[in-house]
Structure formats: structure tokens, C-alpha cells
Amino acid sequence: MSSEEGLLDIIYLGIFVILSPAFDTRFYLTTKPPATLIDEVAYAVRHFHSLLHVFSLRFFILLDGVAVSHSYVVDRMLAEFAAAAVVFAKAIHKANNDDEGGDETTFSMFTEHIEGILQESYSKVVPYYSRCVDRCHKDFVWTGPRIQILPRSEELMSVFSLTTWGQLLDLPTHVIYTVDLDPGPPTTIHQAGKRRCRQDDTDPVDKPPKKRKHWA
């Protein structure tokens, strides 16, 4: 995890584990999935966060020369990956509707699962996720600047603390936890299956998100 490639590989894997219930048909077949399956996913997610904790103790990250918390990279990738999955699913759903009649239920349930996971455990990334969906974000990989990873040492940290304000929770040039300066039409998590990208509709109908129970 001391290299950009190594860190991103771990984060990719962790994000897929977090969102895996939305991609696993076993979470759709019954009212409540088997307890062993729920425990398996929860166990994997805990280990992912443990790896991130170890990383934060040993290294810090620079983006465009700015020190940011590793949580910024993880949360940004999680929101963008989730948005790309929904945008991709929407494209398939639209093609099926045009060609074969499609299945509204499948797309709605998938979107509900994705958004349920974010709302329940990662609610702070929901606004950014919504903006990404509205912009039809299609990248499943890291879209930010090159990640520089430096080891934590007394020498580096002492110099570092004199020249910066420390590790930022948000990147000033690409904020994810606050609203854009020019976000366009207001955005929320829409009713599942009813989301429309800006390129399709510049006047989306917003509805308040509904809290739903999710097993993960």
C-alpha cells in the first residue's frame, strides 16, 4: 500500500466489497438474506477499514502537493464508483426498454440497493454521489490527480507541519463534502428508477430520500 497502484488496488477491492450486496442476486431472492452472508460481507468491510487504519498510521497522501486524509480518496472513489454503476445500469435499462420492453423492477431494485448502502453507512458522500449521477459520471477508476504517498516520519512531519495546515479532509480544488459553487438544479437522491442525467433532462424532479433498511 506504499505505492499509488497498491493503495488504489486495495481501495477498488474494498469499494466493491462495500457495494457487493447490490451486485449479488442472493440479496434479492429473499426478504432477508442468510445471516451468514450478511456476516461475511460485514467481516470483509471491517477488514478493509482496518487496512485503511494501518495505512493512515504509516503514510500520508499528497494530491497536487496538498496533504489530504486518506478518507477523501476513499469517499470520492466510493461515490464515483456507485454513481458510475447506476449510470451504467440506467443505460442498460434504457436499451432494454427500447429494444425488448425492459424491466423497471430490476433497475429500481439495483438503484435502491446502491443508495441504501450509501445512506445507511456512508451518508456524507450522498450529495456528491447525487451530483455525479446527474452529471452521468462513467468512470469506475480514480479520476483525481496523481496520488503521492509519503511515509510518516518525525523529520517529514515536522517540516510538513511548518508549511501546511496539516491533512485536509476535503480537496479545495475538487470538494466532495460541500455543495459546488455552481451546482445547477438542486439534487437529491431521487425515487429509485426515476433518476435522469442532466444531459437527458435539465429539470429533474427532486424528492426527499426515503430511509430504508439494508442488510450489509
Residue pairs with C-beta under 8 A, 6 or more apart in sequence:
1 7
1 10
1 51
1 54
1 55
1 59
1 149
2 58
2 59
2 149
2 151
3 149
4 146
4 147
4 148
4 149
7 55
7 73
7 147
7 149
8 141
8 142
8 147
10 48
10 51
10 52
10 55
11 73
11 74
11 77
11 142
12 77
12 141
13 48
14 45
14 48
14 49
14 51
14 52
14 74
15 74
15 77
15 78
15 81
16 23
16 81
17 41
17 44
17 45
17 48
18 45
18 48
18 78
18 117
18 121
18 122
18 216
19 78
19 81
19 82
19 85
19 114
19 117
20 41
20 216
21 27
21 33
21 41
21 113
21 117
21 214
21 215
21 216
22 85
22 110
22 113
22 114
22 117
24 37
26 33
26 34
26 37
27 33
27 37
27 113
27 215
28 109
28 113
32 215
33 215
38 215
38 216
41 216
42 216
45 216
52 70
52 71
52 74
55 70
56 69
56 70
57 152
58 151
58 152
59 149
59 150
59 151
59 152
60 67
60 70
60 149
60 150
60 152
60 160
60 167
61 67
61 68
61 69
61 70
61 73
61 147
61 148
61 149
61 150
61 167
62 68
62 147
62 148
62 149
62 150
63 72
63 73
63 144
63 145
63 146
63 147
63 148
63 171
64 145
64 171
64 173
66 164
66 168
66 171
66 172
67 160
67 164
67 166
67 167
67 168
68 167
68 168
68 169
68 170
68 171
69 167
69 168
69 169
71 169
72 168
72 169
72 170
72 171
72 176
73 142
73 144
73 147
75 122
75 124
75 125
75 128
75 176
75 177
76 125
76 128
76 144
76 174
76 176
77 142
78 118
78 122
78 125
79 118
79 125
79 126
79 128
79 129
79 132
79 176
80 129
80 132
80 137
80 139
80 140
80 143
81 140
82 114
82 117
82 118
82 129
83 129
83 132
83 133
83 137
84 132
84 137
84 138
84 139
84 140
85 110
85 114
85 140
86 110
86 111
86 114
86 133
86 195
87 133
87 136
87 137
87 138
87 197
88 138
89 107
89 110
89 111
90 107
90 195
90 197
92 107
93 102
93 103
93 104
93 106
93 107
94 102
96 102
96 103
104 193
107 193
108 192
108 193
109 192
111 192
111 193
111 195
112 192
112 212
113 214
115 126
115 129
115 189
115 192
115 209
116 212
116 213
116 214
117 214
117 216
118 125
118 126
118 129
119 126
119 189
119 209
119 211
119 212
119 214
120 213
120 214
120 216
121 216
124 177
125 176
125 177
126 189
126 209
127 177
127 179
127 187
128 176
128 177
129 189
130 187
130 188
130 189
131 180
131 183
131 187
133 195
133 197
134 184
134 185
134 187
134 195
134 197
134 198
134 204
135 197
135 198
136 197
136 198
136 199
144 171
144 174
150 156
160 166
169 177
170 176
170 177
170 178
184 198
184 202
185 198
185 202
185 203
185 204
186 206
187 204
187 206
188 206
188 207
188 208
188 209
189 209
190 196
190 204
190 205
190 206
190 207
191 207
194 205
195 204
196 204
198 204
